[in-house]
Structure formats: structure tokens, C-alpha cells
Amino acid sequence: MGKVHLEDNDTKEKKTEFSLVRVKDTWKCKRGKKVTADNVSAAKIYKSITENSTSWTVVSPIVFTYKVTETRDLLDPSNQTLLLGHISDPQQLENMKNSNKQIRRFLVVDQEVYKFYGPKLTEYLEANKVLYKILALPTTEENKSMTMALKILEEVNNFSLDRRTEPIIAIGGGVCLDIVGLAASLYRRRTPYIRVPTTLLSYIDASVGAKTGVNFANCKNKLGAYIPPAAAFLDLSFIQTVPRRHISNGLAEMLKMALMKHRGLFELLETHGRMLLDTKFQADNRVYGRNCTQVASQATRIAIVTMLEELAPNLWEDDLNRLVDFGHLISPALEMKVLPSLLHGEAVNIDMSYMVYVSKERGLLTEEEKHRIINCMVGLELPVWHEAFTMELIQKSLQDRLKHSGGLVRMPLPVALGEAEISNDTSCEILHRAYVKWCDELSVSSDSNSDS
């Protein structure tokens, strides 16, 4: 391509496009679109000259590759996934296996998880002759801060970690995975890390995306980055030590994906939700037989695939119309307001419950569909109403939403079971009418449940 002459008002602008070609150990600008060479970068430089200035515009594509792997017996010493499963290049993997160099790993583990799995994790690392450092921390929502991230970074620095070959491993729930991910993204500008979720919520949500973050200025995840892990390793056996309430908490995010994208997943949760709670997604031959294993596997895989479908083409949230925001318009403010009384998924479900009423008032859902959804939520032992979820909180949250979503509310709403649309024109009258009916129909049952 040669020079392109553009005329803007009275200013003549000359633009030139350059490709970047590697010549021995350096890069050189070559003019034109169709540059043929053995080593041409995907990046481009555009030079623009006007009467008063010269500017260069750099376009440099960034590609992230990460793996989400379901496995069994992750901490079995014969299973190499935790140590080598993030390596995709066959030659690099072969070199690692044949190397005499000792494997080194820095691990951050939620301290409650460490109580259950510390001995088994230590046994795994020692059996594989790993030089390791385990940092057990109280990774709760109240502690999700830069202070915690900096504490991790100090220990990482003391370990003298090699950011090219020694990924940081995070083992815990979503809070742990978020904090470690942010710390890794800060250390030497980007150090690879691995996510090992130990709660149902993190299994189907935090582990499969690119978000990292900590709370700041009393706002949820106000500091963060979009840096995906090198890999996420999922093992359902971790879920067996999670309290029942936390299983229910994770089912809220699973239900979110069901309502937005997959009627079959909704019907699985509607029919088998109680079984999944009772068995904690584990095999239970005494009561439910193999059916439990099949349903657990099917439900988690549908949730993961539907989540990846939404995240993969929009990893940096360039497109602000996001179905995965369902249940996340009001819930962040609610969660922070009543911390620590509500878990993340519980706050999300209260938000979703209200939005179901908004959909009904807009004529997008039938009365029968509304009741089926609310009954499913109750069956999953999720809260459907909260006194702190006020009309004032709704209005403030939606105003804040406008500031950060390009001036539009971008409200995901179910339009049928397993189908959804983004709405920007829900009136204040509909929001208020839905709120009144939501309170009238659900506050009494919620109050009676909390008293029991």
C-alpha cells in the first residue's frame, strides 16, 4: 500500500501503513499491506502526517490461550496435571519430563481448604520431588483487598519465582482465585498462574474466565485486570467438603446460565436440584445410584460450556451487552451492603428473582414461567428476597450502571426458560410495579424461612 490522502475540512492528512518484519534480531517497518516475508508480525504501525503534527498509531493484537480441564484425583501423586497440565507444546512437555531440573511451585491455598487438603497436597508435592512454598491465607470477601494481594507478592518475591516456567497455583474458592490472579498479573507485569477451584461457584464461574480483582473503596472488584490463567484444573471431588449452603450458593450461578441460555439445564436443576444438594455432586450409590454422577457431570459441563460461549469472544468485555451480567446489576451493592451475611451466589439469586418479576411485568415471561423459576430457586435453597434490596438500592445501582456501560442499562432479562435478551428501555414504572409484587409475594415466605 502506498500513501493514502484524506481530506478533513481544510486539513490534509497523509496516512501510511507499515507492516513489521523481523530481520535477524531486529524488527523493520515495511510499507504496504501485502508484505511477504518469513516473519511478519500481526502488529501494524500507521503513520499520519498533517500540516501541524506527526503521529503513529500502533495496532498490536493480543492472543491469550488457556485451558480448562476437568480431571479426577488431581492430588493423586501419579496425576501430573497439577504440575504439567498447563503445558500445551508437546516438545516443551517432553523437555520438562526429561529434565533433571527440580520443579518449583508457589501455591496459595485458602486456609479452610488447607485444613482439609493440606496433608494430601504436601504428600503430592513431596512424592513428585517438588521444591514448594505453600501460603495458606484467609481468603474471604472481607479480606479481598490489595493488602492481601501485596502479602502474596512479598512471599512470591522471597521465593524468587521464575515467571516463565513456574506458574503460581491458586487453590480455593472464587475469592482466592481472584486475589491470586491479580497478584500474578502484577508480578513482573504478568506471571502465569493456575486456578484450582474448590467450591461449586468457582468451579463453574471464576475458574473459567479471565477476571481477577480485589474490593476497593467499599466496591466489589473495583481493582482488577483481565488476565486469564494459564490453565484451570477442575476436580469435582473437592466439592464434597463444601458446606451445603455453599453448594446452593454455586447453584445460583449455574441457574443464571440456565435461565439465560439453556432450558435443558434449567430442567435438570428443577428436577434434580435437591439430589445435587444432598450428594454434593458426588457419586451416591446408596440412594440415587449412577444417576447422580450423570446429572452432576451433565449439569457442570453445560454450565461451563455456556459460560465459555459467552466469555471467549468477549474476554475483555469490549461488548457491554453481556448475558452473564444477569443477576449482577443490583447484587454487588447488596452484597457489600450486608457483608458478610450473604454469599455471592445468594445475592445474585435475589437480584435474579427480582428481575424475573421485571420480565413478567414487561410481558416477557408468563405467570407459569415466573412461578417455575421461583420454585426452582426455593428448591435449590436459595434466598429469593431480602429486606436490604430496596427500591432506593435498585435505582442507585442502575444509575451507577449507566456510568460504566456506555450510558445504557444493558439489563439482561429472561424472555422464556433458557432464552434472554438485553433491555435498555425498562421504565421506572415497571421497575416499581415489579418491586411491589415481588415484595408482596416473596417477603412473607422469606421471613418465615429465616425464622425456621
DAHUVEN-V579185 format. One record per pair of residues at least 6 apart in sequence whose C-alpha atoms are under 6 Angstrom apart, sorted by the first residue. I is the first residue (numbers start at 1). J is the second residue. D is the distance in whole Angstrom. If there is no record, write none. Layout:
BEGIN
<<I	J	D> <I	J	D>>
END
This chain:
BEGIN
<<1	32	4> <1	33	5> <3	15	6> <3	16	5> <4	14	6> <4	15	5> <5	14	5> <6	13	5> <12	50	6> <13	49	6> <13	50	5> <14	48	6> <14	49	5> <15	47	6> <15	48	4> <16	46	6> <16	47	5> <17	31	6> <17	32	6> <17	46	5> <18	29	6> <18	30	5> <18	31	4> <18	32	6> <18	44	6> <18	45	5> <19	29	6> <19	30	5> <19	44	5> <20	28	6> <20	29	5> <20	40	6> <20	41	5> <21	27	5> <21	28	5> <21	39	6> <21	40	5> <22	39	6> <43	59	6> <43	60	4> <44	58	6> <44	59	5> <45	57	6> <45	58	5> <46	56	6> <46	57	5> <47	55	6> <47	56	5> <48	54	6> <48	55	5> <66	230	5> <66	231	5> <67	231	5> <68	231	6> <68	232	5> <69	233	5> <69	234	6> <70	233	6> <70	234	5> <71	234	6> <71	235	5> <72	235	5> <75	124	6> <77	124	5> <86	231	5> <103	130	5> <104	130	6> <104	131	5> <104	132	6> <105	132	5> <106	132	6> <106	133	5> <106	168	5> <107	134	5> <107	168	6> <107	169	5> <107	170	6> <108	134	6> <108	135	5> <108	136	6> <108	170	5> <109	136	5> <109	171	5> <109	172	6> <110	136	6> <110	137	5> <110	138	6> <110	139	6> <110	172	5> <111	136	5> <111	137	5> <111	138	5> <139	175	6> <139	176	5> <144	214	5> <144	215	6> <145	214	5> <145	215	5> <149	179	6> <149	183	5> <163	191	5> <167	192	5> <167	193	5> <168	193	4> <169	193	6> <169	194	5> <170	177	6> <170	195	5> <170	196	6> <171	196	5> <171	197	6> <172	197	5> <172	198	5> <173	197	6> <173	198	5> <173	199	5> <173	202	5> <174	202	5> <174	206	5> <178	212	4> <178	213	5> <179	213	6> <181	212	5> <182	212	5> <182	213	6> <184	191	5> <185	191	6> <192	230	6> <193	229	5> <193	230	6> <194	229	5> <194	230	6> <194	231	5> <194	232	6> <195	232	5> <196	232	6> <196	233	5> <197	203	5> <198	238	5> <199	239	6> <200	247	6> <200	250	5> <201	250	4> <204	304	5> <207	232	6> <210	226	5> <210	227	5> <210	228	4> <211	226	5> <212	224	5> <212	225	5> <213	221	5> <213	223	5> <213	224	4> <214	221	5> <214	223	6> <215	221	4> <215	222	6> <216	222	5> <240	280	6> <248	380	6> <249	345	5> <249	346	6> <252	345	5> <252	349	6> <254	303	6> <258	265	5> <258	266	5> <258	418	6> <259	417	6> <259	418	4> <260	418	5> <260	419	5> <260	420	5> <261	418	5> <261	419	5> <262	418	4> <263	417	5> <263	418	4> <270	376	5> <273	380	6> <281	296	5> <283	292	6> <283	293	5> <321	410	6> <323	412	6> <326	412	5> <327	348	5> <327	351	5> <327	352	4> <328	348	6> <330	397	6> <331	347	5> <331	348	5> <331	351	6> <335	347	6> <350	384	5> <350	385	5> <353	384	6> <357	434	5> <358	434	5> <359	365	6> <364	415	5> <365	415	6> <365	416	6> <385	443	6> <401	409	6> <402	408	5> <402	409	5> <409	424	5> <410	422	6> <410	423	6> <410	424	5> <411	422	5> <411	423	5> <412	421	6> <412	422	4> <413	420	5> <413	421	6> <414	420	4>>
END
